[in-house]
Each structure stands twice: as C-alpha cells, then as structure tokens.
Amino acid sequence: MECKIVFQPEGKRGSFPKGTTILEAAREVGVDIEAICGGKLVCGKCMVVIEQGADNLSPMVEDEKRLLEKRLAKKSIKENYRLACVTKFYGDLVVYVPEESRGGEQVILKEGVELPVSIDPVVKKYYVELSKPSLKDDLGDFERLMKVLKEDYGFENLSIDYEALKKMPDVFREADWKVTVSIWNDREIIDVEAGFSVEDSYGLAIDIGTTTVVGYLTNLRDGKVVAVDSMMNPQVSFGEDVMSRITYAMQYEDGLEKLNQKIIEGINQIIKNVCEKAKIKPEQISEVTIVGNTGMHHIFLKINPKHIAIAPYIPALHASIDIKARDLGLNIAKGGYVHVLPIEAGWVGADNVAVLIATEPYKQDEMWLIIDIGTNGEIVLGNKERLISCSAAAGPALEGAHIKFGMRAATGAIERIRINPETFEPRYKTIGNTKPRGICGSGIIDIASELYRVGIVKKNGRFNLNIDTERVREVNGIPEYVIAWKDETAIGQDITITQQDVREIQLAKGAMCAGAQILMQEIGVKSVDRVIIAGAFGNYIDKISALIIGLVPEVSVDKIESVGNAAGVGARIALISKEKREEANKIARKVEHIKLAVHPRFEKEFSMAMYFPHMDRKRYPRHEEILKLRGEEVV
Amino acid sequence: MECKIVFQPEGKRGSFPKGTTILEAAREVGVDIEAICGGKLVCGKCMVVIEQGADNLSPMVEDEKRLLEKRLAKKSIKENYRLACVTKFYGDLVVYVPEESRGGEQVILKEGVELPVSIDPVVKKYYVELSKPSLKDDLGDFERLMKVLKEDYGFENLSIDYEALKKMPDVFREADWKVTVSIWNDREIIDVEAGFSVEDSYGLAIDIGTTTVVGYLTNLRDGKVVAVDSMMNPQVSFGEDVMSRITYAMQYEDGLEKLNQKIIEGINQIIKNVCEKAKIKPEQISEVTIVGNTGMHHIFLKINPKHIAIAPYIPALHASIDIKARDLGLNIAKGGYVHVLPIEAGWVGADNVAVLIATEPYKQDEMWLIIDIGTNGEIVLGNKERLISCSAAAGPALEGAHIKFGMRAATGAIERIRINPETFEPRYKTIGNTKPRGICGSGIIDIASELYRVGIVKKNGRFNLNIDTERVREVNGIPEYVIAWKDETAIGQDITITQQDVREIQLAKGAMCAGAQILMQEIGVKSVDRVIIAGAFGNYIDKISALIIGLVPEVSVDKIESVGNAAGVGARIALISKEKREEANKIARKVEHIKLAVHPRFEKEFSMAMYFPHMDRKRYPRHEEILKLRGEEVV
C-alpha cells in the first residue's frame, strides 16, 4: 500500500510507504530540496506547497508553524505551505517546490565576467544536535560529534583542528549540545559554533596586485559578495615594481620580513574593513583565497623571492597550497585555512590562473588572447588545444602611477575623455561627476588614444607643437596638453598630460603589445578570434581606445571584452567551487610559458610596439577604419 | 644469458641479466639490504662480502672505495667487500650479507619490559639528489623534489609543511641540490635538511606523570634511547594531585593558561637537557609522543579540564591526535608533530594505553592484572577476550611525596631496607651507596612491608609501642621508627618513618588493592595468572614486599613482574612503530571502564584493603608462606 508523490515543476515522481516524509521522498527521486539544518526543524528552508492531497498529511507541529510564519512573513499567499522535513504523507500527493527551496544553486558572476558557477565551497557548515552525555553514555565530545556527523551526513575519519578542539567542550555545553560545525575539504573540522549558523558562512577572496590589493568578502552559501575593500599595496614604500621589492628583500637581512609584514598587515586591515561593512566578526571568515603574481605570491608566503629574480627563475612551488591562516598571521577563524592558488611559471602567477578560471580559454575552439593589465602584466594566448603565456613588465602607468596627474579610480578621477579633432577642446567624465582631481587608468588610455587620433601626438609618441591651441604648450621645455584648466579642477592647478606621461604609456602598451605579438608568432597565428582585457584599474577600459593605440591586436570591436579585475573574480570562484579549484591546478600545469626577457625577438618587437598603433602597419591593416569608428562622441 | 646469484646466509637465489646491480637483485629476490641513501653512494650501508665470483663484477669506483674504507676502518679483514648499490655482476655470484647491512631491524626494548618491536617510525628520512634547474628545466623546487621522491621512493601526493616550504629554496641551493627530506606518516614533508642526514633522526617520548615528567630522546632509526631527562612536574606548585590542579584551573580565569604554560616550559627544559646530553639541536627532533592521565592530557592540550572532573566525567576526545609542535609551543623541528596517545575513559588515560602497548595483555590467554602505580594509579585486568580498567586516586605517597623523609629516586635515597625480626635493627641500601638523605618509592614499600613483618606495625597499620627497641619511639605523641640515626645520614637528623607516613602508605595501597579487587569481582575471577607492576618511581619495587603488604593479589612470586615506567616505554614504542600506534587506538576503544568513585562497593573494599595485607584474610590464603619467603636477606 504505497502512496504516489509528484514533485512539480520538474514532474519527478515515485511511490513510497505511508509515513514517509516529503524530504525523504524528494531525496529518493532526485529532487533537490534545501534542508541545511539536516531536518532538525531549525532552518525552515525546505518549505513546499501542497498542490493536491493536503488531507493526507501528518498534522502541523508547533515548530513547523513558527518557522513557516517566519519565512512566509512577506508573502501574500500563505496557504498550503509545509516543511518537507517533518511532513509525512499517508496518501497520494502533488507537491510544488518553490525556487527558493531548491538546492544545488548556481551563481552567475557578473563582474565583467559572466560565468555560471555551481556553488560547492571547500568549507561547508553542518548543523547537528548531539545527545547529552551521561554516566551510561560517556563517549568523549569529539567521538560524540563524529557519531552524529556520520549518522546525519555520512562523514567518517574527519580530523579536528587543534583550535577547534580546544573550544569544543565549552561550546557544546554552552550551546546545550546544538552546534554548527565547519568542515574543510570533507576532511577536517575547523570550527565549532553554538547554535544554528549554517547561513553565516563567509570567505574572503584577496587579489594581491603589485600596486593595488583588493578583498571580496563572500557568502559561501550563495556566492554573493557581501563587502569589498581595496587599498594601495602597502609594500609600495619599498619599491613600486616587483623587482625593486625583491632587490630590497635581497639587500637587507630583514627585508623579506618587513615586506611580508606589510602585506599581512594590509590584508588584516582589509579583513577589519570588510567585516565592519558587513557587520560580521573576523572569526566568522572560514577561508581566504589568495591570488597574485609570482613575486607577490612568494613575499606573501615569506618565501625568499631571490631565486625567482635570477636565472633560471625558479619558484619555490607551482602547486596550490593550503596553510593555516594563523601560521601566516591572518586574523580569521582560528582554525581557518588560506588557499593560495597555483602559479604557472616565471612571473605568470596565481593571479593569471585566476583570470583563466574566470574566463575559461581552455574550453574554447576559438583562439583567445587574454591580456591582464597590471604593473606586471600577463598575457595568455590559445584555446582548448594549447595555451601559451608570458609576462610583461608594463610598469604601473596604466594604474595611474608614474603619470603626473595619475590617480587610482576614486571620486574625481577622469575616467573617460574625448578631444574635438577641430577645436582640440576636450570633454571628460569624472567618477562621481565631481570636479576633476586627476586621471585614472581608463582615462589614461583614452587620453593617449585621443591625443594620437587628433594629431597632437605623433605615431612615435612625440608631441606636435605646431597644433594651434593654447592647450598644447611647453613648460620648462617639456610639451604637455592641458585637459582641465585650474579653475575647473578640484586641486587648484591645471591637469595636464605631459610628453613624459605619453612615454610611460608607450612603454606600458609596448610591453603588453610585444608580448602578444610574440605569443602569436609562437603559436603561428596572424590574428586572434577574441581579445579579453582584464585589469584591476577601477573602471573598464574603452575598447576602441585600446584598439587605436594598439594595446591589443586588431579584431572587431565586438570581439573585445573588457572584464575588469578577472583575477579577483577567479579568487572568488576558487572560494565557492571545489571543482574550479581543481581546474586551476590542472590549467596551471598545462599552460606553456615563454620568457620574454630572454626571448631573442623581444627587444625588436618592443621597440616596434611603442609606436601608435605599431611600427609595422601591416599588422594593423584596419587602423583607418577603427579611427573613423570614434566620432566625436558625447561623453 | 642470465647470471645466477645466491645471497647468504639466507640462501635466497635468482637469475638476472648481465649488468644487474647486487642491490637490484637483492630487492627482486626479497633479501633486505640497507641502502638508506637510495643507492646514491652516500651512506655505504649496503656493504656485502663477495664469497664467489669476484671476477665477474664491475670495477670499483672512487666513491665506493672511499665509503668502504670508512666503514671497514675497524675491521681486520677488508678483502672482498663491495657496495651492493653500485656493483654490477656479469657472471655467477655468491654474496654474503653481514648482519650490519641487513634491513628490517627489530629492537628489543629492555627497560623492565622485554618486547620486540619492528622499527617503522611515523617520521622517516629520505636522501635525494635533485637535478639542477636551468632555463630549459624550470620546474619549481617543490615539484622538482616530488619528481625525485616519486622516482626514487614511490611517493605521490605529498603535502609540504609551511615551515619546510619556507626554508626549502635556500636549503636546496646551499646543499647543491643534495638534501635529506623528513616525511611524516607517508603524507607530509615536514623538514628539508642539507646533505645526507638520514641517520640523525630523532624523536622524543614524554611521560607526563602527575608528580614526575620523564623524557626519552630516541634515535628513530634504531629505537635506542640516546638521552633521558626527568623532573618534578612543575605544575606541583598548583596542587599535588590532578583534582586540585583542575580546581585551580576552574577557580582562576588564567588558571588553565598557567598550568599549561608550566608543563610546556617543563617539556621545553627537558628538550634542552636531552639535546645537550646527546649533543644535537632541538630542531633535529622530528616528533614528540605524549602520554599522561586524562587530567595531564587535557591540561597539556590546554583543553578545559572542568568537564572531566564533574559528572558525567566526559573527556574532550578519546582518540589520539597529531598537532604541530609549534601550535603547542614545543621547541622541536619547526614542521614537527606531537602525537598524543589516545585515552581510554575517565581518568584512565594515554599513560595507561602506553602501558598496555608495552605489555600487551590483549594478546594473552592468561588473566593478567596490570597495576600502574602513580599519584593517579591505573589498574587493568583481562586477557585477549576482554579488558577492564579503573583508576584509583592513590596519592603521591609511593612516589615519595607526603612522606616525612620521602624523596625522588636520586643519590642518597634509601631504595631497599630489611629489618632484623629479633633485634629490630635495619639494614638498607641507598642509591649511589652514599649516606642516606631520605626514602624513595621502592624503599617506602619495603619499610611498610618490614615494619609489618617484624610486628612493629600491626595489621591495622598502628605502631606497636611495646616493641623493645629504642628505634621505636614517640615524638610529640606520634609514634615513629628510626631507620637511620642522624650521625649516619647526610642530612644531620634522624631519618624516620612515622605513624602518619604509614597511614599515607595504607591509603595508597588500599586504593590500588581495592581497585584490583573490584575488577576481579567484575570479571568474575578469584585469582589472576600474572601481575605486572608498573610505575615511574625510579627503581623497581620489591615483589615480595608488594605481596606482603597486599598491594597486589596473591600469586607466585615468579608470576609478578616489576617493569618500571611502562608508560614511558609505551611512549617510546609509539615513536618507532606505526603499527603499535594503530594498536593503541584499537585498544583504547576496546578497554571497558569502571568508575570506582561511583561504584557501590568501593568504600567497603577500600576500608578492608587498608589492612596489611587485607582485612578479609581469605583473599590472601598463602600470606604466612610469603612472610617466610623473606628471611633476613643481606641487602
């Protein structure tokens, strides 16, 4: 005498003995209903609507009613809702599982990158209710917990972190034996908290750029970013680029110690800031993921970076590594881990691996070129057959440093600019639409592109002083263009772009462009199918400007994607997806690496690529067309 | 065209292609030849004697000659020795493998316990020679190491400790890529050292007694104890027994912190002392094993001991646990582990598990009684079918505390004593044969036994003041017996044993004896087949004295074994044998536990057991016989 049950909207069905719970039936037929408290009448997540057969159910219990009222507070229709975990059926039934009760959620990351990721974090929380010990039931606390974790969730042979062990006896008793357990990698109990806190599960993704450090506090249950904080890399005072910092570490006995301390303090500050913004405690963060180039990677880990700076440039390890946050000095949950993503080779580090798992060129038939612009830029070319990479020391110009009026993407930064080719008058847009204070990365690429397009700057990057406008002038013999007169700025002086600034931009774009050209030659292609521009410089850069100055090889504008800080997105993905973490390790081993510094053609390619768009115009055959694309747009 | 090879003395044989090395052939036919450098011509361990066919061998190489000369320096016959790892054979061969070149060694532990243990430590060292990296071979340091560990020793998927990772790049280069790697549990690289140091592999076994802490520095390659150090448990200043220390931890907010700090500092002092004695550095110790009762266990781990002191007396965990030494504050190798043995139940802790793996009652057909005498004493009764345990709060009397002239087993301690039953004059022996300074544990049991045997002390423990000797006297109304007059002592005063001292001994022996009686009743036996007396009180106690006072149930004297600090032996066994470590975990779960404190018959048994040998003389039917065994021996 079995009863039939149908789950809508999927239409899955089965027959079960009388007295089966709806949740048991759902699991049996493969319908995914959320029940994060493990059916303990605590979370109320497993809410379903009874479409037919409401009379065939077990009566509603007090706790069920309370939980349903709480969850249904904002709903207009409150009839026929039940909790699947406690409701038993004794006759045929049709049940509708609402969207919000369905498990196995996917999250679509939308920060430049649009990538569906199945949420399966490495740290997961489980709610358990333990039986109270007695003289007759005198199992130890750990063994008592393991017994229930096996019964309720099938775990066996878990180890326990020492810090979690220490707090466990008191937490169990204070919480009256109802606790939430954090398990890392299905292997180790890393935290024990009183009561039901499965939903308060947090991780922090950190992108350590040479110039900028960004942290994304992420809810591990739904993958959503709860708070973001960024700062200038505090190591900047020891040198602007990676090489000068490594030199510092090599010159002073406590150099590495100091550099490491700076970044650890910096990240702890980010932890403090994001926690304040999200109103959580740092110890609620269970895991941190870290990406950064090989230099940042080694210094963060306090590994001597000397050997990656001198030939044959060997890193301490390529593989990803999990280290207790307390061993690194990071203030999160005492038993929490830091997952450092794998590095590829040479300077192409964990940041680039993060970009790859966020963009997935290794799954493409088309030939993709991915350019991650930063003080140390990385370039990857390839498809599902083969991937090849290099790094280019572009310098911090495109992030606003080394530019007279350069600044980070903050209020008052000029982020867009257009110049009228007849009057040479500019129009610009600032972040926050306030008076300008300086120029950020996207504005810097725009200004270079516009100066060249309207003829103020020549192909070789030199100013044309014969242009008839008072905005082009010489100060102490150095040519410059006035973007904003002092009375229209917030800083009380003219905001200009100088001959020296243009040189810095040329060096940066030349390094990136030369790297891309060499990769294309290595793989044997004259053009690519798609260009992805990543970079942690605030706003997305303008694709047409990038094409005009020759920062990227020529493709149709609609084949260029500007995806923002893809390294940060990759770090977030690694937080919420065990599968993508494994993918990262596979990809890191798969990508081939070209060492530009010792490449025989690099010098020549570099000097040719300094030109706008390139000295070898055959490589940019559609350049005139592209120039025409840019009319005098209203910005 | 294969060549025959015979290995003597085993006589194992096989046929191999020309050019096979002797070591390869040995491995193929199952002859165990030591080659701890992995055949790199570094260790010279694989020395063999060529008995026939010396002409059929590859010529001797320079390094082989050097290593052989070094190893053969003390031998008179130096002919026909070769190293198996490099010597290839091209014709038939008879090889003799000398004792010293054979692997798979067993060690016989001989500290009271005689137990053969196969040496298979959890931390093992491996010597590797890495290829130097180049621009064309640019594998990371860790991956380079893993490649060789796989090729040479078959390791895959090892992780690396963060501290080992940090030092690795510099060690590799300083050591010119020839290094020794310490691997924990076939799972994690915990250390990397320059050059060949496979033979310098050390572990430390620590027995944390309530009153005494002992450390055994052990060579993990041969299981031999290299240095021993012991000290008074520095927690004694917070309370002499476990309960008073737990009370301290419960009363003061920083109580646990202070108690923990004391024992950690104490163990670090032991580490310092044994390292000085053995002339090694603390960072050469790769692992520590810890045993102790449940109270010492929790305090060592800085786990709140409150819940083991109040009903239902639940420990934080029963299972063994491995914790990084750095997390506990112990100064050994930075990546080294501490292995804390499992606990049974209640107060029967890791020390008792250690006693069990050192004595193996769970492998016996006979019914064994094991008494581990200490401030907190543990008793186990059983055989391979069933094991049952209890703990008895005996107090520190048998370790010399609470006794007027009690002292630890050190120079000047009276360790043996006999009293002439006619003259009541004593004869005694001191440790170091110096003038007496006091009485240690074995002497205390002897004096109680003798005072009772010659009639100075009655069955109920009271002094008989009618004895005609000036040695029995009353001081301030308290009877006492003078063991040594002040002019024969090193302390300038009479050394006596008082009525109060005898009471303390009665309490201690009564608790142990009552526990044993209750276990025997529980398991349903009136006698046992063998009694093992363990205890960390310096010298072994006298079996006949123990029988006379009724510390142990009546058995033939030859069925009593006095094994000294078996808990310490067990801790040493756990250091060198992975198999015995697993056995410890199984046994800890198997032993049943009786809670004496709440046992209905305990009070009655205790009061009866305070008598010499017992109030119920039916339980000691052969008592008169045993008294006669003890003549007036010359000591």
Interface residues (C-beta under 8 A of the other chain):
Chain A: P133 S134 L135 D137 D138 L139 G140 D141 F142 E143 S159 I160 Y162 E163 L165 K166 M168 P169 D170 R173 L301 K302 I303 N304 K306 H307 A311 P312 Y313 I314 P315 A316 L317 H318 A319 I321 D322 I323 K324 R326 D327 L328 I343 A345 G346 H593 K595 V598
Chain B: P133 S134 L135 D137 D138 L139 G140 D141 F142 E143 R144 S159 I160 Y162 E163 L165 K166 M168 P169 D170 R173 L301 K302 I303 N304 K306 H307 A311 P312 Y313 I314 P315 A316 L317 H318 A319 I321 D322 I323 K324 R326 D327 L328 I343 A345 G346 H593 K595 V598
